[in-house]
Amino acid sequence: MRFERVKPLDAILAAAEQKSLKRTLGWFQLTLFGIGCVIGTGIFALTAAGAQKAGPGLMLAFAIAGAICVVAALCYAEIAAMIPVAGSAYTYTYSVMGELLAWTVGWALVLEYAVAASAVAVTWSDYFQGTVLTQFLGIQLPPWLAAGPLALGGSPGGLINLPAVFIGLLITFLLVIGTSESAKVNAVLVAIKVTALTAFVVLTLPRVQAAQFNPFLPAGVFGGFGSGVGAVGAAATIFFAYVGFDAVSTAAEETKNPQRNVPIGLIGSLLFCTIFYIIVAAGAIGTIGGQPIMGPDGTPWPAGSEELARQCALPQYAQALVCSKEALAHVLREIGFTTVGNMLGIAAFIALPSVILVLMFGQTRIFFVMSRDGLLPDMLSRVHPRFKTPYVVTIITGLAVSLAAAFLPVGQLADIANAGTLYAFMMVAIAVMLLRKREPNRKRSFRTPALWLVGPATIAGCIFLFVNLPFAAMLVLPIWGAVGLMIYFGYSRSRSHLGRGIVEVVSMDQAGLEPEIPGAH
């Protein structure tokens, strides 16, 4: 479908060509880059939630999510190499399918970044409370300050997740005054996370017991539409652990022989991360067990539900993997490596704030580009006179992130973030296929191999994971989208620069935006 307001691709490419990048990356460097981008928060945050959905089938869930990421990444690579400008999937959609659909993608990305940042804030809070406060300082926060309300999956008696609110507001303050991390600092933090996970694998694998994997699929492969359980339901949740691979796609313009090296880098890094994740899951489940807590109907209680919180408060489940808020550190403590478990908790405590910063920084970029297109008020991209940062949108984003982190558990937040991500990736695949058909002679430094198969596989895979999210998470996207459409038709459409005949496309350099720092999830 093509709408009447399509941003001219020639104008977008003219902006992109102002910045010529030297091709220096080979397949090995690209693979390492991809590993650094992908391995991040998800494995720390979602091991317990994934095990509650699928039990030992969590290992299969990682394989399913990884396979869908591979085809999505190959589609992303072609259009990212063609249009290397600010705005990501929003800009790609604007140039191919028009303003209305571009608005829906940009609106979905706003949801993705904000909710993902909230999920990471909750994870940081869990490791902060479990390792820093309890293990090192011997302090236990009052239950009502330690987690969100019971009805939203918090600990019994919970009211607000105060540490999560604190870290969200602190990162907001740092972004307002202009503090942003460098790629070198981020590389160090990624190395800390990878080292911690490697230590986890080395210590747990020798203690794996085959009996812990039986039954392997206690909730089956498919848990049913909207249930969010089973191996596929877990895959829809732990998809969060893979997001970040798109940064590899955007490096296509800096890659030597991209037609050969980009697929190797993408598939190689995702294959490595998938195997690594499966081994981590095997180490966690094979040592202390990872069977879900079942309801009376023989299916797992939903992760983050009120009833699961009640079950986890019972003595017989107090040490269960599925009840732990800092699963990997908890596993190491349970098998006698308390010091190493605490070190892993400290690694997460140190590294995760940078992830929140990256996600909120990415949020401001999307707002900035949409504001420059006239679809959002100019005030959202207003720059602080002293700090030279987009402080208005940063403060709004920070308050929204902190509010969600205050009341929602990490599993529900990851599901909601994935809904927006899956929609954006699906639209990118459609844009690639439409652009290939309409303008086959356009210069492409990378062409998606077998697009006739990879493109539809990406669309089908994204829809497949979406319909296996919990029903509540599925509902969030259309409701959020409906609110966005009301804003578009009530405000944005009449003020759109393109609709008023103003065509303005800016490169990242012109926009004053640094390249996004990878490794967000």
FIMARFI-131151 format. One record per residue (C-alpha): residue in one letter; x, y, z. Coordinates in Angstrom, 1 decimal, decimal comma, padded with zeros to 4 digits. Layout:
N
PT  resn       u       v       w
PT     A       X       Y       Z
...
//
This chain:
521
PT  resn       u       v       w
PT     M   000,0   000,0   000,0
PT     R   001,3   003,5  -000,9
PT     F  -000,1   006,6   000,6
PT     E   000,0   010,1  -001,0
PT     R   002,7   011,5   001,3
PT     V   005,9   009,7   000,6
PT     K   009,2   011,4   001,5
PT     P   011,4   011,5  -001,7
PT     L   014,0   008,9  -001,5
PT     D   016,4   011,1  -003,6
PT     A   016,3   013,7  -000,9
PT     I   017,0   011,1   001,8
PT     L   019,9   009,6  -000,1
PT     A   021,3   013,0  -000,9
PT     A   021,6   013,6   002,9
PT     A   023,1   010,2   003,4
PT     E   025,7   010,8   000,7
PT     Q   027,0   013,8   002,5
PT     K   028,7   011,4   004,9
PT     S   031,1   009,0   003,2
PT     L   032,4   006,3   005,4
PT     K   035,5   004,2   004,8
PT     R   035,0   000,5   004,3
PT     T   037,2  -001,1   006,9
PT     L   035,2  -003,9   008,6
PT     G   035,7  -007,5   007,7
PT     W   033,5  -010,5   008,6
PT     F   035,4  -011,2   011,8
PT     Q   035,2  -007,6   013,1
PT     L   031,5  -007,5   012,2
PT     T   030,8  -010,8   014,0
PT     L   032,5  -009,5   017,2
PT     F   030,6  -006,3   016,9
PT     G   027,4  -008,2   016,6
PT     I   028,1  -010,3   019,7
PT     G   028,8  -007,1   021,7
PT     C   025,6  -005,6   020,5
PT     V   023,3  -008,5   021,3
PT     I   024,6  -009,9   024,5
PT     G   023,2  -007,6   027,2
PT     T   020,4  -007,2   029,5
PT     G   017,9  -009,8   028,3
PT     I   019,8  -012,9   029,6
PT     F   020,2  -011,3   033,0
PT     A   016,6  -010,2   033,2
PT     L   014,5  -012,9   031,6
PT     T   015,9  -016,2   032,5
PT     A   013,4  -016,6   035,4
PT     A   010,4  -015,3   033,4
PT     G   011,4  -017,6   030,4
PT     A   011,7  -020,6   032,7
PT     Q   008,3  -020,0   034,2
PT     K   006,8  -019,9   030,7
PT     A   008,6  -022,9   029,2
PT     G   010,7  -024,7   031,9
PT     P   013,7  -026,4   030,2
PT     G   012,0  -025,6   026,9
PT     L   013,6  -022,1   027,4
PT     M   016,6  -023,6   025,5
PT     L   014,3  -024,2   022,5
PT     A   012,8  -020,7   022,9
PT     F   016,2  -019,1   022,4
PT     A   016,7  -021,1   019,2
PT     I   013,3  -020,0   017,8
PT     A   013,9  -016,3   018,6
PT     G   017,4  -016,4   017,2
PT     A   016,2  -017,9   013,9
PT     I   013,6  -015,2   013,4
PT     C   016,2  -012,5   014,2
PT     V   018,5  -013,9   011,4
PT     V   015,9  -013,3   008,7
PT     A   014,9  -009,9   010,1
PT     A   018,5  -008,8   010,3
PT     L   019,1  -009,7   006,6
PT     C   016,1  -007,6   005,6
PT     Y   017,3  -004,7   007,8
PT     A   020,8  -004,8   006,4
PT     E   019,7  -003,9   002,8
PT     I   017,7  -000,9   003,6
PT     A   020,0   000,3   006,4
PT     A   022,9   000,3   003,9
PT     M   020,8   002,2   001,4
PT     I   019,5   004,8   003,8
PT     P   022,0   005,5   006,6
PT     V   020,3   008,5   008,1
PT     A   018,7   009,3   011,5
PT     G   015,3   007,8   012,1
PT     S   015,8   004,1   011,6
PT     A   012,7   002,1   010,6
PT     Y   010,6   005,3   010,8
PT     T   012,6   007,0   008,0
PT     Y   012,7   003,8   005,9
PT     T   008,9   003,5   006,1
PT     Y   008,4   007,2   005,3
PT     S   010,4   006,8   002,1
PT     V   008,6   003,8   000,8
PT     M   005,1   003,5   002,3
PT     G   004,3   007,1   003,2
PT     E   003,6   009,3   006,2
PT     L   000,7   007,5   007,9
PT     L   002,5   004,2   008,2
PT     A   005,8   005,9   009,1
PT     W   003,9   007,6   011,9
PT     T   002,7   004,2   013,2
PT     V   006,3   002,9   013,1
PT     G   007,7   005,9   014,9
PT     W   005,0   005,7   017,5
PT     A   005,7   002,0   018,0
PT     L   009,5   002,7   018,4
PT     V   008,7   005,3   021,0
PT     L   006,8   002,6   022,9
PT     E   009,7   000,1   022,4
PT     Y   012,5   002,4   023,7
PT     A   010,6   003,7   026,7
PT     V   009,3   000,4   027,9
PT     A   012,6  -001,4   027,2
PT     A   014,3   001,2   029,4
PT     S   011,8   000,6   032,1
PT     A   012,5  -003,2   031,9
PT     V   016,2  -002,6   032,3
PT     A   015,5  -000,2   035,3
PT     V   013,5  -003,0   037,0
PT     T   016,4  -005,5   036,3
PT     W   018,9  -003,1   037,8
PT     S   016,7  -002,7   040,8
PT     D   016,6  -006,4   041,3
PT     Y   020,4  -006,8   041,2
PT     F   020,9  -003,7   043,4
PT     Q   018,5  -005,1   046,1
PT     G   019,7  -008,7   045,9
PT     T   023,5  -008,1   045,7
PT     V   024,4  -004,6   046,9
PT     L   021,8  -004,1   049,6
PT     T   021,2  -007,7   050,9
PT     Q   024,5  -009,5   050,3
PT     F   027,0  -006,7   051,0
PT     L   025,2  -004,2   053,3
PT     G   022,7  -006,6   055,0
PT     I   019,9  -004,2   054,3
PT     Q   016,4  -005,3   053,3
PT     L   014,1  -002,7   051,8
PT     P   010,5  -002,6   053,1
PT     P   008,4  -004,8   050,8
PT     W   006,2  -001,8   049,8
PT     L   009,3   000,0   048,4
PT     A   010,9  -003,0   046,8
PT     A   008,5  -003,9   044,0
PT     G   005,3  -002,8   042,2
PT     P   001,8  -003,7   043,5
PT     L   000,8  -007,3   043,9
PT     A  -001,8  -007,1   041,2
PT     L   000,9  -006,2   038,7
PT     G   003,2  -009,1   039,8
PT     G   005,3  -007,5   042,5
PT     S   006,2  -009,0   045,9
PT     P   003,3  -009,4   048,3
PT     G   002,7  -006,0   049,9
PT     G   004,6  -004,1   047,2
PT     L   003,6  -000,6   046,3
PT     I   006,4   001,0   044,3
PT     N   009,8  -000,1   043,0
PT     L   011,8   002,8   044,5
PT     P   015,3   001,8   043,2
PT     A   013,9   001,5   039,7
PT     V   012,4   005,0   039,9
PT     F   015,7   006,3   041,3
PT     I   017,9   004,9   038,5
PT     G   015,4   006,1   035,8
PT     L   015,4   009,7   037,2
PT     L   019,2   009,7   037,6
PT     I   019,8   008,7   034,0
PT     T   017,2   011,4   032,9
PT     F   019,2   014,0   034,9
PT     L   022,5   012,8   033,3
PT     L   021,0   013,0   029,8
PT     V   019,6   016,5   030,4
PT     I   023,0   017,9   031,5
PT     G   024,7   016,3   028,5
PT     T   026,4   013,2   029,8
PT     S   026,6   010,4   027,2
PT     E   028,7   007,4   027,2
PT     S   031,4   006,7   024,6
PT     A   031,7   003,6   022,5
PT     K   034,9   002,7   024,4
PT     V   033,1   002,8   027,8
PT     N   030,3   000,8   026,4
PT     A   032,8  -001,8   025,1
PT     V   034,2  -002,2   028,6
PT     L   030,7  -002,7   030,0
PT     V   029,9  -005,2   027,3
PT     A   033,1  -007,0   028,2
PT     I   032,1  -007,1   031,9
PT     K   028,8  -008,7   031,0
PT     V   030,3  -011,3   028,7
PT     T   033,0  -012,2   031,3
PT     A   030,3  -012,6   034,0
PT     L   028,2  -014,9   031,8
PT     T   031,3  -016,9   030,7
PT     A   032,2  -017,4   034,4
PT     F   028,6  -018,5   035,0
PT     V   028,8  -021,2   032,2
PT     V   032,2  -022,5   033,4
PT     L   031,0  -022,9   037,0
PT     T   027,5  -024,4   036,3
PT     L   028,0  -026,8   033,3
PT     P   030,0  -029,4   035,3
PT     R   027,2  -029,5   037,9
PT     V   024,3  -030,0   035,4
PT     Q   022,1  -033,0   036,1
PT     A   020,1  -034,6   033,3
PT     A   017,1  -035,2   035,6
PT     Q   016,5  -031,5   035,9
PT     F   015,5  -031,3   032,2
PT     N   012,6  -033,8   032,6
PT     P   010,0  -032,9   031,5
PT     F   011,7  -030,8   028,8
PT     L   008,4  -029,1   027,7
PT     P   006,1  -029,0   030,7
PT     A   003,9  -026,4   029,0
PT     G   004,3  -027,8   025,5
PT     V   005,6  -026,0   022,4
PT     F   002,5  -023,8   021,9
PT     G   000,7  -022,7   025,0
PT     G  -002,3  -021,3   023,1
PT     F  -003,2  -018,0   021,6
PT     G  -002,6  -015,1   024,0
PT     S  -001,4  -017,4   026,8
PT     G   002,2  -016,4   026,5
PT     V   003,4  -019,8   027,8
PT     G   005,1  -022,8   026,2
PT     A   008,4  -022,7   024,2
PT     V   007,0  -020,3   021,6
PT     G   005,5  -018,0   024,3
PT     A   008,9  -017,9   026,0
PT     A   010,5  -017,1   022,6
PT     A   008,2  -014,1   022,2
PT     T   009,4  -012,8   025,6
PT     I   013,1  -013,5   025,3
PT     F   013,2  -012,0   021,8
PT     F   014,1  -009,0   024,0
PT     A   017,5  -010,7   024,6
PT     Y   018,4  -010,4   020,9
PT     V   017,4  -006,9   020,0
PT     G   020,5  -004,9   019,2
PT     F   021,5  -006,9   016,1
PT     D   020,1  -004,1   013,9
PT     A   023,3  -002,2   014,8
PT     V   025,2  -004,8   012,7
PT     S   022,9  -004,1   009,8
PT     T   023,6  -000,4   010,0
PT     A   027,4  -001,1   009,7
PT     A   026,9  -002,4   006,2
PT     E   028,2   000,9   004,6
PT     E   031,5   000,5   006,5
PT     T   032,0  -003,1   005,6
PT     K   034,4  -004,4   003,0
PT     N   032,7  -006,7   000,5
PT     P   029,3  -006,3   002,2
PT     Q   027,5  -008,8   000,1
PT     R   029,7  -011,5   001,6
PT     N   030,7  -010,1   005,0
PT     V   027,3  -008,7   006,2
PT     P   025,5  -012,1   006,1
PT     I   028,5  -013,8   007,8
PT     G   028,7  -011,1   010,5
PT     L   024,9  -011,2   011,1
PT     I   024,4  -014,9   011,1
PT     G   027,7  -015,6   012,8
PT     S   027,0  -013,3   015,7
PT     L   023,4  -014,4   016,1
PT     L   024,4  -018,0   015,9
PT     F   027,1  -017,5   018,6
PT     C   024,7  -015,6   020,9
PT     T   022,0  -018,2   020,4
PT     I   024,3  -021,1   021,4
PT     F   025,7  -019,0   024,3
PT     Y   022,2  -018,2   025,6
PT     I   021,2  -021,9   025,3
PT     I   024,3  -022,9   027,3
PT     V   023,6  -020,3   030,0
PT     A   020,0  -021,6   030,2
PT     A   021,2  -025,2   030,4
PT     G   023,6  -024,2   033,3
PT     A   020,8  -022,4   035,2
PT     I   018,2  -025,1   034,8
PT     G   020,5  -028,1   034,9
PT     T   021,9  -027,2   038,3
PT     I   019,0  -026,0   040,5
PT     G   016,0  -026,9   038,2
PT     G   013,8  -024,6   036,2
PT     Q   010,4  -026,3   036,1
PT     P   007,5  -023,7   036,1
PT     I   005,0  -023,4   039,0
PT     M   001,8  -024,9   037,6
PT     G  -001,7  -023,7   038,2
PT     P  -004,7  -026,1   038,9
PT     D  -005,4  -026,4   035,1
PT     G  -001,9  -027,9   034,5
PT     T  -000,5  -024,7   032,8
PT     P   002,1  -022,4   034,3
PT     W   001,0  -019,4   036,2
PT     P   001,6  -016,3   034,0
PT     A   005,0  -014,7   034,7
PT     G   004,5  -011,5   036,7
PT     S   001,0  -012,5   037,8
PT     E  -000,5  -012,0   041,3
PT     E  -000,9  -015,8   041,8
PT     L   002,7  -016,5   040,9
PT     A   003,8  -013,9   043,4
PT     R   001,8  -015,7   046,1
PT     Q   003,2  -019,0   045,2
PT     C   006,8  -017,7   045,3
PT     A   006,1  -016,4   048,8
PT     L   005,6  -020,0   050,0
PT     P   008,6  -021,7   051,6
PT     Q   008,8  -024,6   049,1
PT     Y   009,3  -022,2   046,2
PT     A   011,5  -019,6   048,0
PT     Q   014,7  -020,8   046,3
PT     A   013,1  -021,7   042,9
PT     L   014,7  -020,3   039,8
PT     V   011,4  -019,0   038,4
PT     C   010,9  -017,0   041,6
PT     S   014,3  -015,3   041,6
PT     K   014,6  -011,6   040,6
PT     E   018,3  -012,0   039,9
PT     A   018,3  -015,5   038,5
PT     L   021,9  -016,0   037,4
PT     A   023,5  -014,7   040,6
PT     H   020,9  -016,7   042,6
PT     V   022,0  -020,0   040,8
PT     L   025,6  -019,5   041,6
PT     R   024,8  -018,8   045,3
PT     E   022,7  -021,9   045,4
PT     I   025,5  -024,2   044,1
PT     G   028,0  -022,8   046,5
PT     F   029,7  -020,0   044,6
PT     T   028,3  -017,1   046,7
PT     T   031,3  -014,8   046,0
PT     V   031,2  -015,3   042,3
PT     G   027,4  -014,9   042,3
PT     N   027,8  -011,6   044,1
PT     M   030,4  -010,5   041,6
PT     L   028,0  -011,4   038,8
PT     G   025,3  -009,3   040,5
PT     I   027,8  -006,4   040,8
PT     A   028,6  -006,7   037,1
PT     A   024,9  -006,3   036,3
PT     F   024,6  -003,5   038,7
PT     I   027,5  -001,6   037,1
PT     A   026,7  -002,3   033,4
PT     L   022,9  -001,9   033,3
PT     P   022,6   001,8   033,8
PT     S   024,5   002,4   030,6
PT     V   021,8   000,3   028,8
PT     I   019,1   002,6   030,2
PT     L   021,0   005,6   029,0
PT     V   021,4   004,2   025,4
PT     L   017,7   003,4   025,2
PT     M   016,5   006,8   026,4
PT     F   019,1   008,4   024,1
PT     G   017,5   006,4   021,2
PT     Q   014,1   007,6   022,3
PT     T   015,1   011,2   022,0
PT     R   016,4   010,5   018,5
PT     I   013,1   009,2   017,2
PT     F   011,3   012,1   018,8
PT     F   013,8   014,5   017,3
PT     V   013,3   013,3   013,7
PT     M   009,5   013,2   014,0
PT     S   009,6   016,7   015,4
PT     R   011,8   017,9   012,5
PT     D   009,2   016,4   010,1
PT     G   006,5   018,5   011,8
PT     L   004,6   015,4   013,1
PT     L   005,3   016,4   016,7
PT     P   005,5   019,8   018,3
PT     D   008,7   021,8   017,9
PT     M   009,0   022,1   021,7
PT     L   009,9   018,4   021,9
PT     S   013,1   019,0   020,1
PT     R   013,8   022,2   022,0
PT     V   017,5   022,4   023,0
PT     H   018,6   023,5   026,5
PT     P   020,4   026,9   026,2
PT     R   023,2   025,8   028,5
PT     F   023,5   022,0   028,2
PT     K   022,7   021,9   024,4
PT     T   020,5   018,8   024,9
PT     P   016,8   018,1   023,9
PT     Y   015,8   018,5   027,6
PT     V   012,0   018,7   027,1
PT     V   011,6   015,3   025,5
PT     T   014,3   013,8   027,7
PT     I   012,4   014,8   030,9
PT     I   009,1   013,5   029,4
PT     T   010,7   010,2   028,5
PT     G   012,4   009,9   031,9
PT     L   009,2   010,4   033,8
PT     A   007,4   007,8   031,6
PT     V   010,2   005,3   032,0
PT     S   010,3   005,8   035,8
PT     L   006,5   005,5   036,1
PT     A   006,4   002,2   034,2
PT     A   009,4   000,8   036,2
PT     A   007,7   001,8   039,4
PT     F   004,7  -000,4   039,0
PT     L   005,3  -003,2   036,3
PT     P   007,5  -006,4   036,5
PT     V   010,3  -007,0   034,0
PT     G   008,6  -009,8   032,2
PT     Q   005,5  -007,7   031,3
PT     L   007,7  -004,8   030,3
PT     A   009,8  -007,0   028,0
PT     D   006,6  -008,3   026,3
PT     I   005,3  -004,8   025,7
PT     A   008,6  -003,6   024,3
PT     N   008,8  -006,7   022,0
PT     A   005,3  -005,9   020,6
PT     G   006,6  -002,5   019,3
PT     T   009,9  -004,0   018,1
PT     L   008,2  -006,8   016,1
PT     Y   005,9  -004,3   014,4
PT     A   008,8  -002,1   013,3
PT     F   010,8  -005,1   012,0
PT     M   007,8  -006,3   010,0
PT     M   007,4  -002,9   008,4
PT     V   011,1  -002,9   007,5
PT     A   010,8  -006,2   005,7
PT     I   007,8  -004,9   003,8
PT     A   009,6  -001,7   002,9
PT     V   012,6  -003,7   001,5
PT     M   010,4  -005,8  -000,7
PT     L   008,4  -002,9  -002,0
PT     L   011,6  -000,9  -002,7
PT     R   013,2  -003,8  -004,5
PT     K   010,2  -004,0  -006,8
PT     R   009,7  -000,3  -007,4
PT     E   013,3   000,8  -007,8
PT     P   015,3  -002,3  -008,7
PT     N   018,1  -000,3  -010,2
PT     R   018,9   001,8  -007,1
PT     K   022,4   001,4  -005,8
PT     R   022,5  -001,2  -003,0
PT     S   025,8  -002,0  -001,3
PT     F   024,1  -005,1   000,2
PT     R   021,3  -007,1  -001,3
PT     T   019,3  -009,4   000,9
PT     P   019,8  -012,9  -000,5
PT     A   016,7  -014,8  -001,5
PT     L   014,5  -011,9  -000,6
PT     W   011,5  -013,7  -002,0
PT     L   011,9  -016,1   000,9
PT     V   013,6  -014,1   003,6
PT     G   011,2  -011,1   003,4
PT     P   008,0  -013,2   003,9
PT     A   009,7  -015,3   006,5
PT     T   010,5  -012,1   008,5
PT     I   006,9  -010,9   008,3
PT     A   005,6  -014,4   009,2
PT     G   008,1  -014,7   012,1
PT     C   007,3  -011,3   013,6
PT     I   003,5  -012,1   013,4
PT     F   004,2  -015,5   014,8
PT     L   006,0  -014,2   017,9
PT     F   003,5  -011,4   018,3
PT     V   000,5  -013,7   018,5
PT     N   002,3  -015,8   021,1
PT     L   002,8  -012,9   023,5
PT     P   000,5  -012,7   026,5
PT     F  -002,9  -011,3   025,4
PT     A  -002,5  -008,2   027,6
PT     A   000,8  -007,4   025,9
PT     M  -000,8  -007,9   022,4
PT     L  -003,5  -005,4   023,4
PT     V  -001,1  -002,7   024,4
PT     L   000,2  -002,2   020,8
PT     P  -003,2  -001,6   019,1
PT     I  -004,4   000,6   022,0
PT     W  -001,1   002,6   021,8
PT     G  -001,5   002,7   018,1
PT     A  -005,1   004,0   018,3
PT     V  -003,9   006,8   020,6
PT     G  -001,2   007,6   018,1
PT     L  -003,7   007,7   015,2
PT     M  -005,8   010,2   017,1
PT     I  -002,8   012,4   017,6
PT     Y  -001,8   012,0   013,9
PT     F  -005,2   013,0   012,5
PT     G  -005,9   015,5   015,2
PT     Y  -002,5   017,3   015,1
PT     S   000,3   015,9   013,0
PT     R  -001,3   015,5   009,6
PT     S  -002,2   019,2   009,3
PT     R   001,2   020,3   010,5
PT     S   003,4   017,8   008,6
PT     H   006,2   019,6   006,7
PT     L   005,8   017,1   003,8
PT     G   002,1   017,8   003,6
PT     R   002,8   021,5   003,4
PT     G   005,4   021,0   000,6
PT     I   008,5   021,3   002,8
PT     V   011,0   018,6   002,1
PT     E   013,8   018,5   004,7
PT     V   016,0   015,6   005,3
PT     V   018,9   015,7   007,7
PT     S   021,8   013,4   008,2
PT     M   022,9   012,3   011,7
PT     D   025,7   014,9   011,6
PT     Q   023,4   017,7   010,6
PT     A   020,9   016,7   013,3
PT     G   023,6   016,9   015,9
PT     L   023,0   013,4   016,9
PT     E   025,7   010,9   017,7
PT     P   025,5   007,4   016,3
PT     E   023,5   005,2   018,6
PT     I   025,6   003,2   021,0
PT     P   024,9  -000,6   020,5
PT     G   024,4  -003,2   023,1
PT     A   021,1  -001,9   024,5
PT     H   019,5  -005,2   025,3
//
